[in-house]
């Protein structure tokens, strides 16, 4: 089986003022951030039997956002958020009666560097 997916994320960071020692203040402006993620996952042995293995890949893109900040009314250089990155995933899931186990490993490569993560999920259906 071949599964396709797409996700759109949207969040807003509220403005914040922070006071520092020596009468300095840091102010952050409101910022809206969006992210688009598309991907595909193939189940290598279908969904038959007790064990199903899968491979997946995808792409995640976040438009470049630059959060604006000031310290004592002077502009501060802030990092730009955004860019695209590739995603690779491999794993397996199994179930028996009401119990399920899912184990996966994900690798991503992008503007901010490489990352690897794992997931181990247990489920019980009542």
C-alpha positions in Angstrom: 0.0 0.0 0.0 1.1 3.5 -0.7 0.0 6.4 1.5 0.3 10.1 0.6 0.0 12.9 3.2 0.0 16.7 3.4 0.0 19.0 6.4 -0.2 22.7 6.9 0.9 24.2 10.2 0.1 27.8 11.3 1.1 29.5 14.6 1.3 33.0 15.9 3.9 34.3 18.4 2.5 37.1 20.5 4.4 40.3 21.2 6.4 40.2 24.4 8.2 42.9 26.4 10.9 41.8 28.9 12.7 44.0 31.4 16.5 43.4 32.0 18.8 44.8 34.7 20.3 48.3 34.2 16.9 49.6 32.9 17.1 47.8 29.5 14.1 46.3 27.9 13.7 43.7 25.1 10.6 43.8 22.9 9.5 41.2 20.4 6.9 41.9 17.7 4.0 39.6 16.7 4.9 37.0 14.2 2.9 34.5 12.2 4.7 31.3 11.1 3.4 28.7 8.6 4.9 25.4 7.5 3.9 22.9 4.7 4.8 19.2 4.8 4.2 16.6 2.1 5.2 13.0 2.1 4.6 9.4 1.0 4.9 6.1 2.8 5.0 2.7 1.3 4.1 -0.4 3.3 6.6 -3.1 2.1 4.5 -6.1 3.0 1.1 -4.6 2.9 -1.0 -4.6 6.0 -1.2 -8.3 6.2 -0.3 -10.4 9.2 1.1 -9.3 12.5 4.1 -7.2 11.2 4.0 -4.4 8.7 7.2 -2.6 7.7 7.3 0.8 5.9 9.6 3.4 4.3 8.7 7.0 3.8 10.1 10.2 2.5 8.9 13.8 2.4 9.7 17.5 2.2 9.0 20.2 4.7 9.0 23.9 3.7 8.7 27.0 6.0 8.7 30.4 4.3 11.5 32.6 5.6 10.4 34.6 8.6 12.5 37.1 10.5 11.3 37.8 14.0 11.8 41.4 14.8 13.2 42.4 18.2 14.6 45.5 19.9 16.7 46.2 22.9 16.1 49.6 24.5 14.5 50.7 21.2 17.5 49.6 19.1 17.0 47.0 16.4 18.7 43.6 17.0 19.9 41.1 14.4 17.8 38.0 14.7 18.1 34.7 12.9 15.9 33.9 9.9 13.5 31.0 10.4 12.5 29.0 7.4 13.8 27.0 4.4 13.2 23.5 3.2 14.4 20.1 4.4 14.1 16.5 3.3 12.7 13.8 5.5 13.3 10.0 5.5 11.5 7.5 7.7 11.6 3.8 8.3 9.8 1.6 10.8 7.4 -1.2 11.6 4.2 -1.7 13.4 2.6 -4.7 14.7 -0.7 -5.5 16.5 -2.1 -8.5 18.2 -5.7 -8.4 19.5 -6.0 -5.1 21.3 -2.3 -4.2 21.6 -0.3 -2.3 19.1 3.4 -1.3 18.8 4.9 1.2 16.4 8.7 1.8 16.1 10.1 4.3 13.7 13.3 6.3 13.0 13.3 9.6 11.1 16.2 11.5 9.6 16.0 15.1 8.2 18.5 17.3 6.4 17.9 21.0 6.2 19.1 24.5 6.4 19.7 24.3 10.2 21.6 21.0 10.0 20.8 17.3 10.2 18.6 15.6 12.8 17.6 12.1 13.7 14.7 11.0 15.9 12.9 7.9 17.0 9.5 7.0 18.1 8.2 4.0 20.1 4.5 3.9 20.6 2.3 1.4 22.5 -1.4 1.4 22.1 -4.2 -0.6 23.7 -7.8 -0.5 22.3 -10.6 -0.9 24.7 
